[in-house]
Amino acid sequence: MCSYIVEKTALFGSAKGPNGWMRIDTACVYFDHPYHTPLDHALAIDFINEAEGGRERVAVELSAESARALVEKILAALATGEAAHAAPPAHHHGQQHDHHGHTARAATEIPA
């Protein structure tokens, strides 16, 4: 029996589909019978752009275990990434930093 229960959320981002990159503004999330994954039930996520009619989509189907693991890794990546980018790195005299905060040697420096 299919539940047809869909959780829908607004997004701001991009996804790569069969025709290349596209903007996405909506995710439809549901746990039901998958179309392709060889499971009785799977968590499915359809990424679409409703503002442009939702004609194209990028879809994923995951086992419940995989979906939970992905949620954990998304939250971990956000926590560490946001913490790393929260404050600009301290600039030390004579050192330059790229946009990732990595130290870059000046062209005139000779490595030790």
Protein Blocks (a to p, Z undefined) as FASTA:
>chain_A
ZZkiacddddddddddfkocaddfbdcddddddfklccfbdcddddddfknoomaccddd
ddfklmmmmmmmmmmmmmmmmmmmmpccdddehiacdfkopacddfkbccZZ
